[in-house]
Structure formats: structure tokens, C-alpha cells
Amino acid sequence: MSPAPDAPLNEPTYLRVKRAIIGDLVSGQFVPGTHLTIEALTSRYAVSHMPIREALRQLEGEGILISLAHRGFRIESITEGYIRNIYDIRVGIESMLAHRAVERATDADIATLRRLHEDLSVLIRSGKPMVASRENIIFHKRIYEIARNPEAEQILEGRTRVVRTVADSLGGYRPDMYDAVITEHETMIRAFEARDPIAAGEAVFDHVTAARDRLLARIAEEGGFSPRP
């Protein structure tokens, strides 16, 4: 099991295992209904039981695995419909949070968003997709924090974690896709700078919808979703 491109050297083993399982599911190495055991995965990924258990526990919590009493786990399905449903949740909540964030943002908050955007742009142009992906998450989380709605943030974190893992397993977007990300973020920040909550909500709606389409395109490029048995 090799690390993802430009993943942190100190990345926990269970996260690498988790990403590998999702990658094997998306690529068709595992299909929905596959029975997984700790022993088999320990052999497959050449790691100890502990990180396997933690990866399986997290994937069960995210609805990707179903626990079978004393018999391991069964893989559920990640389908296009699942991805679209998660993005429907994300677009609704993030648009609302952007609206609230504009109303509550200080000048310093907006300056921070501008700086994060510029840092992300540098990473994208440096050809570091996984690092850029993590910086992108920081950018969005800063908007959540400015909005001051931890309950909404908690819902987002719980429902979008699997989608992020899917994206990471694919190595992020193609380099050319990031040009659109930069443009979309610029539109969002300009709405903040104009103190226009409606424009900010609309910009986030468009950005998240486009992000969904980019992820679906990447999945299609890698062979699409695993068929049901």
C-alpha cells in the first residue's frame, strides 16, 4: 500500500488504509456486497490489525460498511446517486453558511479568506494536488467558522467525509480542473469583499455544484462506479 501523492509523511496508517479501501471500491477491486475481514485486509495492505480496525470503524460510521456480527464487514455501495445526494446536502448548507458568514465577517476575516485563496492558488500552480486539496478544505472550514454555526458544520463534516476520501483516492482533480476552482473561489471572495450575502450564497452554490461535477468526471475517468454483483 503506497502513500498518496504528496500525502504527509506522518499521515496515520489507518487513514492510508481507509483511502486504499475506498480506492479499491471505486476502481472495482471490491464490489458492493464484498465480505471483508481484518485478517484478509491485514494481508492485503501489509499493516497490523490496529489501523485496519480503526479504518473499518470509521467506514462503518460513514455508512460504507455494514458490521456482520463476529464475521467482519460487508461493503455497501458508493453510487453516483449517493455522491449527488451528499452534494445536495453540502450545497444547501454551505450556501446558507456563506450567507451568514458575510453578515458576520470582520475585515480581518475577509483578509484571511483572501490569503488562504492566494495560498491555494500557489499550491495549485506548483502541481501539488493533494496539498492543494487539504488547503481547499481549510478555506471552506474558515467560512464555516466565520458563520458561527457549529451544528451545521458538524452535519457537513459527518456527511462529506466519505466523498473527500473518494476524491483523495483518485489523487484529487486533474491539474486543469483547478483553474475553475481558483475562478470560483475568487467570485466567492469578491462577494465577501462587497458585503453581499446573496451573491456569496449564489457563488458557493455554483462552486459546490461544479465540484460535484468535477468529482463525477474523475470517477468516470477511472472507470466509473463499481457494479452491483
N, C-alpha and C positions, 0 to 999 in steps of 0.2 A: 504494500500500500504506500504509494508515494504521496508526498505533500502536494497541495495545490500550488500552482504558480504564484510566486511572491507571497505565499502564506507566511505568517510569523514563525520564526524558528522555534519559539516556545509555545506554539499552539498546542493545547491539550490533546492527548491522544484520542480521547472519546469524541472530540469534535471532528477529527480526521476520519474516525470510524463512521460517525454519523453521516458525514458528507459522502463517504465511499458507498454506504448502503443506499442513500438516495440516488447517487450516480448510477449504481448498478440497477436500480429500479427504473430510472428514466431511460437508460440505454437498453433495457430489455434483458439484462443478465438475470434479474429477478422479475417475476411477473406477479400480479395480484393473486393472492392465494398461496404463494410460496411459504413453506414452513421453515422458519429459522430457529436454530438453536445456538446457545452460547458456544458450545463445543465446535460446531461447524464454522461459525464466524471467527472464532479464535484461530482456527487453522487457516481460513481463507485470508484473513488480514494480518496474520502473524503478530498478534498482540495478545496480551494477557486477558484474563476474564474480566477484570475490573473495568477497563474502559469500554469493553463490549457491553457489559451490564448497564453502564451509565448511558451509552448511546441508545440502547434499546429502550431504557426507561423514558428518555426524552422523546423518542419517536412514538412511543405509546401515548404519551401525554399530548402529542400533537395530532393524534388520530391516524398516523400512518401504519401503526402496528396494533394488532389485537393480541392480548395475552391469552395463551392457552394454558389452563391450569396444569402446572408441572410438566408441560410439554413444549415450552418455548413460545414462539410468537408466529402469527400469520400476517403477511403483508396485505394491507388494504390497497386501494387504487389511488394513484395520483393521475387524474384525468384533466383534459382541457376544461371541462366543466368545473372541476374543483379549483383550478387556477383562476378561472374567471370569477367564481363566487368569492374567493378571497380578495381579489382586486376590487370587486364591487363593495366589499366591506371597507377596504382601505380607502377607496376614492371618496366614499361618503364621509368617513371620519376625518380623513386628512383635510378635505376641503373645509369642513367645519372648523378644524383646529387652525388652519391658516387664517380664516376669517377672524377668529378670536385673537390669534397672535398679533395680527395687525392692530387690533384695537388696544392691545395691552403692551405692545413693544415699546421699549425706550430707544433713544437714538443709539445707545451702546449695543442693544440687542441687534438692531439692524446692521450696525457696523460689523458685528460678529458674523452675521449671516453672509455679508459681503466677503469677509475674509475667508470663511470656510469655502465659499463658492470659488474664490480665486485659488485657494489651495487645491481644491478638487480639480480645477482646470489644469493646473501644473502637473498633477499626478496623471491625468488622462493623457496629456501630451507627452509624458515621459514613458508611456507604454507599460503602465503597471495596473492592469485591470482589477486585480483582487484588492490591492491597496486602495485604489480609487473607489471600489465598491464599499469598503469599510468607511471611507471618508464621506461617501454619499449618505450612509446611514447616520453618521454624526450630524450632517447637515439637516436631515429631516427631523432627527430627535431634538435638535435645538429649537426647531419650530414648535414641536410638541411642548417643550419646556416653557417657551415664551407664552404659549396659550394657557398654561397652568390648569390642565385638566388631566390629572394622573389616572383617573378612571378610564378615560378614552385611550390614553397611552398604553395602559395595561391590556386593554382589549386588542389593540393593534399588535402589540408585542406577541401576545398569545396566538393570534390568528395568522400572522405573516411570517413566523419563524421558519416554517417548512418551505415556503416559497423562496425565502432567502437562501436556504440550504440547497434547493434545486438550482438556483442561479449560480451559487458558488460551485456546485458540482460540474457545471458546464464551463467554468472558468470565466464567468461574467459575460458581459456583452462583447460583440465584435468591436474592434477599435473604432470603426466608422460609426457605430451606433452612439458613441459617446458625444459626438458633435451635437446631436439632438439634445442630449441631456444638458450640456452646457447652455444651449439656447433656451431650453425650458426653465432652467434654474434662473437664468438672467431675467426672464419675464416675471418669475415669481418675486425676485428681489426688487425689481423696479416697482412692482405693486406695493411692496412693503415701504419702499422709499417714498412713494406717492401717498402713503397712508390710505390706501384704497382697499378695504377688506373684501369687497365684492370681486374686484379684479384679482386679488390674491387667491380667493377660493376658486375662481374660474381657472386661473393658471395652474393651480395644483390639480384640479380635476383633469385638465388636459395632459398634464405631466404624468400622472399616475395611470391614466388610460393608455398613454403612449408606452409607458414602462411595461404594462401588461402585454401589449402587442409585441414589444421587443423580446420579452421572455418567451412568448409563444413561438416567435420566429426562431429563436435559438434552439428551442426544443425540437422544432421541425427539422432544423438543420442537422441535429444529432440523431435523427431517425424517428422522431415523434414519440408518442407515449406508448408504454408497454401495453400489448393487447391483453385482454382478459383471457384466461385459459378456457 
